[in-house]
Amino acid sequence: MAPFVSFAAILSSAFVAPSHPRPACGSSNQLHEHVAGRWALWGAVGSPSVRNPMTAFNTQRYLGGDLSRRMKHRPLGAATLQQEEDSESPPSTSTSTVGSNPRTPLVDLARLLGATPSDLLYLDTNGDDVRGAFVSRPVETGEIILRLPLTSCIRDSCAPSWFAVQNSDWAARLAASMLDIRLHGTSPFPTEVGKGLSLWLSMLPEEHLLRASLPVHWSEETLANAKCTALEVAADSSYFSREEAVSDIVSQLQELDGLFEGDDLKALAHAALDVVQTRSCQLESADGAQWGPPLHVVAPIFDFFNHASSVESGDGYANASFQLEGDWLVVRARQPINQSEEVLLDYGVHARPQWNCLNHYGFVPASRDIDEDGQYNEEEEEGNDEDVAEVFIAGSRFEVGPSFVPVEMVEASVIAIAEEQGSITDQTWSDSTRSIAFDDFGDASLLTPDVAIPIANRLSEVAFQLILEPGVEETRGGYDEAEDVSASEVVAAKLAANLRWSQFNVLLSCAAAMRDYAVDDFE
């Protein structure tokens, strides 16, 4: 990562690719035989020093809330995954009301899947109207919150026999396993686990709303309305990766004579991949051993945990972490958790910055340390890469935070100011020319008041362009009278608007910090 000027220090950070075990298919005593490690395609979670790969296990947000609570819980429909049509219906979760929100115990689901403790977690909605997993009693640091056997997870190491693509992507293998449940139900699993998976599948988001939350499916117009070049580039990259996975799945489905007659095979593949992208994870072993390819899983119950940053401890930050312990996916408290408090995990490097989280997980995370007026109330930590916004200066793109700017952006601003003043006329900026320009503005610090104020003005200008662009009002609620706009279009437009608003707040905060710095330096 490029260095930053934090108005007092040069900041830099780096991430280390972790490792984890890969279990084989079969009995539990085989699950120790393979271990592996590398980055996941869609995300990461972990401690500040080592990031554990994580791929989008969150419950998606819809218009500021969780997609899966904004709809009736049901199996995904005919155009996507659907649960097994058993003669014996799986047990249903009982619900009780806490305040005005539905409270759904996970006792039945945990018992069917062999998860422990079975009576600790329940589903509820938090203050932001987002569904998540909460604890029914106090939990101490290091205590186990969830212990889920890998045999109850859908694993990329156990792709169905009909999916025979050589060197296939792990996401395609997981998606094929999800589609295999449509083909054969949960019969490959033990009876109780099969019932648990059927119950879990009935709690997934509706396909069209989940699809609408992912920029890989957005129209060019919606992507452009997000006003984020980085998101557009990332979505384009995701599109090509997705098309390759879809092609692999469709080619194998076409070999199954008549089993998917009348179904849109591409739609089935996309729906399964959407679930994988937003609910799967890559696991890391406790000892960090690394042999063979990595293990990716879709883990019921585990996928209900929501995201929060782990850069600090305390309210609003991640209060739990996870790893692979033997044959179990284990979630432990990283700090004391109060009764009725939500369990939060850090989704890692692919959940930061906001545009990257939107591209990978389908939601825009809340900014840290921001008050009700949209202002950051604490100075950013060194190396923070969570709350950033993009700005173009002298034709180059930079990312700034609420209280830091890249050194390269300061350098570009110095050159642009020097050119304006006529002190440099050569358009080819050699190292010697740059050195002369920097000397003109003082070699002790490039970020002088004469440079900080123009940068602040540029940041403010870009910020207001984000909220003055045509179409913003429509994305903030003007669709009520439009008869030709679908719910999916509203979801996508709202997420684009949320990203613009997040970028707006970062830019204004950075501009204010730059002006404060300039005033303090001048005095």
C-alpha positions in Angstrom: 0.0 0.0 0.0 1.2 3.5 -0.8 2.3 5.7 2.1 0.0 8.3 3.5 0.3 11.7 5.1 -1.6 11.5 8.4 -0.8 15.2 9.0 1.8 13.9 11.4 3.2 10.6 10.1 3.8 8.5 7.0 1.5 5.5 7.1 1.8 2.1 5.5 0.5 -1.4 5.9 0.7 -4.9 4.5 -1.2 -8.1 4.7 0.0 -11.7 5.0 -1.6 -14.6 3.3 -2.7 -17.2 5.9 -3.1 -20.9 5.8 -5.6 -23.5 6.9 -6.5 -27.2 6.8 -8.5 -28.8 4.0 -10.6 -31.8 5.1 -11.3 -34.7 2.7 -14.7 -36.1 2.1 -15.8 -39.1 4.1 -15.7 -39.9 7.8 -14.6 -37.4 10.4 -11.3 -39.1 11.1 -10.2 -38.3 7.5 -10.7 -34.6 8.0 -7.3 -34.0 9.5 -5.4 -35.5 6.5 -5.1 -32.4 4.4 -4.3 -28.8 5.2 -3.7 -25.8 3.0 -3.6 -22.0 2.8 -3.9 -19.0 0.5 -6.2 -16.1 -0.2 -9.9 -16.6 -0.8 -11.3 -15.1 -4.0 -14.0 -13.1 -2.3 -12.8 -12.0 1.2 -10.8 -12.4 4.3 -11.1 -12.3 8.1 -8.6 -12.3 10.9 -6.4 -10.6 13.4 -4.5 -7.4 12.6 -1.3 -9.4 11.9 -2.7 -12.3 9.9 -5.9 -12.1 7.9 -8.0 -15.3 7.8 -9.6 -15.6 4.4 -13.4 -15.2 4.5 -15.9 -15.1 1.7 -19.1 -13.2 2.3 -21.0 -15.1 4.9 -23.1 -12.0 5.9 -26.8 -11.7 5.6 -27.3 -9.1 2.8 -28.7 -5.7 3.5 -31.8 -4.4 1.6 -32.5 -0.7 1.7 -30.4 -0.4 4.8 -31.5 -3.7 6.4 -30.8 -7.3 6.0 -32.2 -8.8 2.8 -33.1 -12.1 4.6 -35.3 -10.4 7.1 -37.0 -8.1 4.6 -38.7 -11.1 3.1 -40.6 -14.1 4.3 -38.2 -16.9 5.0 -38.7 -19.6 2.4 -36.8 -22.0 0.2 -35.3 -20.2 -2.9 -37.6 -20.5 -5.8 -37.7 -22.6 -9.0 -35.1 -20.4 -10.8 -32.6 -20.9 -8.0 -31.9 -23.4 -5.2 -34.7 -25.1 -3.5 -34.9 -27.3 -0.5 -35.6 -31.0 -0.6 -39.2 -32.1 -1.1 -39.3 -34.5 1.9 -42.4 -36.3 2.9 -41.5 -35.4 6.5 -41.2 -31.7 7.0 -38.2 -30.4 8.9 -38.8 -28.9 12.2 -39.6 -25.2 12.1 -38.0 -22.6 14.3 -40.2 -21.2 17.0 -40.3 -17.4 17.4 -40.9 -15.0 20.2 -41.1 -11.3 20.2 -38.6 -9.1 21.9 -39.7 -5.5 21.6 -41.0 -5.1 18.1 -38.6 -7.5 16.5 -38.9 -11.3 15.8 -36.6 -13.4 17.9 -35.8 -16.8 16.3 -34.0 -19.3 18.5 -31.5 -21.5 16.6 -31.9 -24.5 19.0 -33.5 -26.8 16.4 -31.1 -25.9 13.7 -28.0 -26.3 15.9 -29.1 -29.7 17.2 -29.9 -31.0 13.7 -26.5 -29.9 12.5 -24.6 -31.2 15.5 -23.5 -27.6 16.5 -22.7 -26.7 20.1 -23.7 -25.0 22.3 -27.1 -25.5 20.9 -29.0 -23.0 23.0 -26.7 -20.0 23.0 -27.5 -18.2 19.7 -30.7 -16.7 18.4 -31.6 -14.5 15.4 -32.9 -11.0 16.0 -32.5 -7.6 14.4 -30.1 -4.9 15.7 -30.6 -1.1 15.9 -30.0 -0.7 12.2 -32.8 -3.2 11.4 -30.3 -5.8 10.2 -30.8 -9.4 11.1 -27.9 -11.1 13.0 -27.0 -13.7 15.6 -27.2 -12.7 19.3 -26.2 -14.5 22.5 -28.8 -15.5 25.1 -26.4 -15.2 28.0 -23.1 -13.5 28.8 -20.0 -14.9 27.1 -16.4 -14.6 28.4 -13.3 -13.9 26.4 -12.1 -17.1 24.7 -15.4 -19.0 25.3 -16.8 -21.0 22.4 -19.8 -19.3 20.7 -20.3 -21.9 18.0 -18.7 -25.2 17.3 -19.9 -26.6 14.0 -18.7 -30.0 12.5 -17.3 -29.7 9.0 -19.5 -32.7 8.0 -22.5 -30.4 8.4 -21.0 -27.9 6.0 -21.1 -27.8 2.2 -17.4 -28.2 1.2 -15.6 -27.5 -2.1 -13.5 -30.7 -1.4 -16.7 -32.7 -1.9 -18.0 -31.6 -5.3 -20.8 -33.8 -6.8 -19.7 -36.6 -9.1 -21.5 -35.0 -12.1 -19.2 -31.9 -11.8 -16.0 -33.2 -13.5 -14.3 -30.0 -14.6 -10.6 -30.2 -14.3 -8.9 -27.4 -12.3 -12.2 -25.9 -11.6 -12.6 -22.8 -9.3 -13.6 -23.5 -5.7 -16.6 -21.3 -6.1 -17.9 -23.3 -9.0 -17.4 -26.5 -7.0 -19.4 -25.1 -4.1 -22.1 -23.9 -6.4 -22.3 -27.3 -8.0 -22.7 -28.8 -4.5 -25.6 -26.4 -3.8 -27.2 -27.3 -7.1 -26.8 -31.0 -6.3 -29.2 -30.5 -3.4 -31.7 -29.4 -6.0 -31.0 -32.6 -7.9 -30.9 -35.1 -5.1 -32.2 -33.2 -2.0 -30.1 -33.7 1.1 -29.9 -37.4 0.8 -26.0 -37.4 0.6 -26.0 -36.2 4.1 -26.9 -38.0 7.3 -30.7 -37.7 8.0 -30.5 -35.2 10.9 -28.0 -33.0 9.0 -30.1 -33.2 5.9 -33.1 -31.9 7.9 -30.9 -29.1 9.3 -29.7 -28.1 5.8 -33.3 -28.0 4.6 -34.3 -25.8 7.5 -31.3 -23.5 6.8 -32.1 -23.3 3.1 -35.6 -22.1 3.9 -34.0 -19.1 5.7 -31.9 -17.8 2.7 -32.7 -14.5 0.9 -34.8 -14.5 -2.2 -32.8 -14.9 -5.4 -33.8 -11.7 -7.2 -33.0 -9.5 -4.2 -29.7 -11.2 -3.5 -28.8 -10.8 -7.2 -29.7 -7.1 -7.0 -27.2 -6.5 -4.2 -24.2 -7.7 -6.1 -22.5 -5.1 -8.5 -21.4 -8.0 -10.8 -25.1 -8.0 -12.0 -25.6 -4.3 -12.1 -26.3 -2.4 -15.3 -23.6 0.0 -16.6 -25.9 2.9 -15.7 -26.3 1.8 -12.0 -22.5 1.2 -11.8 -21.9 4.7 -13.2 -24.3 6.2 -10.7 -22.2 4.8 -7.8 -19.5 7.4 -9.0 -16.7 5.1 -7.9 -14.1 4.1 -10.6 -12.7 1.4 -8.3 -16.1 -0.3 -8.0 -16.5 -0.2 -11.8 -13.1 -1.9 -12.4 -13.7 -4.5 -9.6 -17.2 -5.3 -10.9 -15.8 -5.8 -14.5 -13.1 -8.1 -13.1 -15.7 -10.1 -11.1 -17.9 -10.4 -14.2 -15.3 -12.3 -16.2 -14.5 -14.6 -13.3 -18.2 -15.2 -12.8 -18.8 -16.0 -16.5 -16.0 -18.6 -16.4 -17.6 -20.3 -13.4 -21.1 -20.2 -14.9 -19.7 -21.7 -18.1 -18.2 -24.6 -16.2 -21.4 -25.3 -14.3 -23.7 -25.0 -17.3 -21.5 -27.4 -19.4 -21.9 -30.0 -16.7 -25.6 -29.5 -16.2 -26.1 -30.0 -19.9 -24.7 -33.5 -19.5 -27.6 -34.4 -17.2 -30.3 -35.4 -19.6 -33.6 -33.9 -18.8 -32.9 -33.3 -15.1 -33.2 -29.5 -15.5 -35.6 -29.4 -18.4 -37.2 -26.0 -18.9 -34.9 -24.4 -16.4 -32.6 -21.6 -17.4 -29.2 -23.2 -16.6 -27.4 -19.9 -16.5 -29.9 -18.5 -14.0 -29.5 -21.6 -11.8 -25.7 -21.3 -11.9 -25.8 -17.6 -11.1 -28.2 -18.1 -8.2 -26.0 -20.8 -6.7 -22.9 -18.6 -7.2 -24.6 -15.7 -5.5 -25.2 -17.8 -2.4 -21.6 -19.0 -2.5 -20.2 -15.4 -2.9 -22.2 -14.0 0.0 -22.2 -16.9 2.4 -19.0 -19.0 2.1 -15.7 -18.8 3.9 -12.1 -20.1 3.7 -10.8 -21.7 6.8 -7.5 -21.4 8.6 -6.2 -23.9 11.1 -5.2 -22.9 14.6 -1.6 -24.0 14.1 -1.2 -22.3 10.7 -0.1 -25.4 9.0 -0.3 -25.3 5.2 -0.4 -28.3 2.9 -2.4 -28.7 -0.3 -5.2 -26.6 -1.6 -7.4 -24.5 0.7 -10.8 -25.5 2.1 -13.9 -23.4 1.3 -17.2 -24.1 3.0 -20.7 -22.8 3.2 -21.5 -23.1 6.9 -25.1 -22.9 8.2 -25.6 -20.8 11.3 -22.1 -19.4 10.9 -23.3 -17.4 7.9 -25.7 -15.4 10.1 -22.9 -13.5 11.8 -22.6 -9.9 10.7 -19.5 -7.8 10.0 -17.7 -5.3 12.1 -14.1 -4.0 12.1 -11.5 -5.7 14.4 -9.0 -2.9 14.4 -10.1 -2.1 17.9 -12.1 -3.6 20.7 -15.2 -2.4 22.3 -18.8 -1.6 21.3 -19.4 -1.7 17.6 -16.2 -3.6 16.8 -15.8 -7.4 16.1 -16.2 -9.3 19.3 -15.5 -12.8 18.0 -13.1 -14.6 15.7 -13.1 -18.0 14.1 -10.7 -20.8 13.0 -10.6 -24.4 12.2 -10.0 -26.6 15.2 -9.6 -30.3 14.2 -12.8 -31.3 12.4 -14.8 -28.3 13.7 -15.4 -24.7 12.6 -15.1 -22.8 15.9 -16.1 -19.3 16.8 -14.7 -17.8 20.0 -15.3 -14.5 21.8 -12.4 -12.1 21.5 -13.8 -10.0 24.3 -16.6 -10.3 26.8 -20.1 -10.3 25.2 -23.1 -9.3 27.2 -26.4 -11.1 27.2 -28.6 -10.1 24.2 -25.6 -8.6 22.4 -24.9 -9.3 18.7 -22.0 -11.5 17.7 -19.8 -9.7 15.1 -16.9 -11.0 13.0 -14.5 -9.0 10.9 -14.9 -10.0 7.2 -11.3 -8.9 6.6 -9.5 -7.3 3.7 -12.3 -7.8 1.2 -14.7 -5.8 3.5 -12.5 -2.8 3.2 -12.8 -0.2 1.9 -16.5 0.3 1.4 -16.5 -0.1 -2.4 -14.7 -3.4 -2.1 -17.1 -4.7 0.5 -20.0 -3.8 -1.8 -18.4 -5.6 -4.7 -17.7 -8.7 -2.7 -20.5 -8.9 -0.2 -23.3 -6.8 -1.5 -23.6 -4.2 1.2 -21.9 -0.9 2.2 -20.6 -1.2 5.8 -21.2 1.5 8.3 -18.3 3.9 8.7 -16.4 3.7 11.9 -16.2 6.5 14.4 -18.8 8.7 12.7 -21.4 10.7 14.6 -25.0 11.4 13.7 -24.0 14.5 11.7 -21.7 12.4 9.5 -18.5 13.6 11.0 -15.7 11.4 12.2 -15.2 11.9 16.0 -11.9 10.1 16.4 -8.6 10.5 14.5 -7.9 7.5 12.2 -5.4 4.8 13.2 -2.2 4.4 11.2 -2.7 2.2 8.2 -6.5 2.3 8.4 -7.9 1.3 5.0 -11.6 0.9 5.9 -13.1 4.4 5.4 -11.6 5.8 2.2 -12.9 7.8 -0.8 -11.5 8.3 -4.3 -10.5 11.6 -5.8 -8.8 12.5 -9.1 -6.0 15.2 -9.0 -4.0 16.1 -12.1 -5.5 13.1 -13.9 -4.4 10.5 -11.3 -6.7 8.6 -8.9 -6.0 8.6 -5.2 -7.8 7.3 -2.1 -8.0 9.5 1.0 -9.3 8.8 4.5 -11.0 11.1 7.0 -7.6 12.3 8.3 -5.0 11.1 5.9 -4.0 11.6 2.2 -1.4 9.7 0.1 2.0 11.2 -0.2 1.7 10.8 -4.0 -1.4 13.0 -4.0 0.5 15.7 -2.1 3.3 15.5 -4.6 0.9 15.7 -7.6 -0.8 18.7 -6.0 2.6 20.4 -5.5 3.5 19.9 -9.2 0.0 21.2 -10.3 0.3 24.3 -8.1 3.9 25.0 -9.4 2.7 24.6 -13.0 -0.2 27.1 -12.3 2.2 29.6 -10.9 4.5 29.2 -13.9 7.5 28.0 -11.9 7.6 24.8 -13.9 6.5 24.7 -17.6 7.9 21.3 -18.7 5.1 18.8 -19.0 7.4 15.9 -18.5 8.0 15.6 -14.8 11.5 14.1 -14.3 12.8 13.3 -10.9 15.0 16.4 -11.0 12.0 18.6 -12.0 9.9 17.2 -9.2 12.8 17.9 -6.7 12.9 21.5 -7.8 9.1 21.9 -7.4 9.3 20.4 -3.9 12.1 22.6 -2.9 10.1 25.6 -4.0 7.5 24.6 -1.4 9.9 23.7 1.4 11.7 20.4 1.7 10.8 20.0 5.4 7.2 19.1 4.6 5.4 19.0 1.2 2.0 19.5 3.0 2.3 23.2 3.6 -0.8 25.4 4.0 -0.3 26.6 0.4 -0.8 23.0 -0.7 -3.3 21.8 2.0 -6.0 24.5 1.2 -6.2 23.7 -2.6 -6.4 20.0 -1.8 -9.2 20.7 0.7 -11.0 22.7 -1.9 -10.7 19.9 -4.4 -12.0 17.3 -1.9 -15.0 19.5 -1.1 -15.7 20.0 -4.8 -15.7 16.2 -5.4 -17.8 15.5 -2.3 -20.6 17.9 -3.4 -20.5 16.5 -7.0 -21.5 13.1 -5.5 -24.7 14.4 -4.0 -25.5 16.9 -6.9 -25.3 14.3 -9.7 -28.6 13.8 -11.5 -30.5 10.8 -10.2 -29.5 11.1 -6.5 -32.9 12.2 -5.4 -34.5 9.2 -7.2 -32.2 6.8 -5.4 -33.1 8.4 -2.0 -36.7 7.6 -2.2 -38.1 9.2 -5.3 -39.2 5.8 -6.7 -42.4 5.7 -4.8 -44.5 7.1 -7.8 -42.6 5.2 -10.5 -44.6 2.3 -11.7 -41.9 0.8 -14.0 -39.1 0.4 -11.4 -38.7 -3.0 -9.8 -37.7 -3.9 -6.3 -34.4 -5.1 -7.6 -33.6 -1.8 -9.3 -34.4 0.0 -6.0 -32.0 -2.3 -4.1 -29.2 -1.7 -6.6 -29.8 2.1 -6.8 -30.0 2.4 -3.0 -26.7 0.6 -2.5 -25.1 2.9 -5.1 -26.5 5.9 -3.2 -25.2 4.5 0.1 -21.7 4.2 -1.4 -21.9 7.8 -2.7 -23.0 9.0 0.7 -20.2 7.1 2.4 -17.6 8.7 0.0 -19.2 12.1 0.6 -18.7 11.9 4.4 -15.1 10.7 4.0 -14.2 13.5 1.6 -15.8 16.2 3.7 -14.1 15.0 6.8 -10.8 14.9 5.1 -11.3 18.4 3.7 -12.1 19.7 7.1 -9.0 18.0 8.6 -6.8 19.5 5.8 -8.1 23.0 6.6 -7.6 22.5 10.3 -4.1 21.3 9.6 -3.4 24.3 7.4 -4.6 26.8 10.0 -2.6 25.1 12.8 0.5 25.0 10.6 0.1 28.7 9.7 -0.3 29.7 13.3 
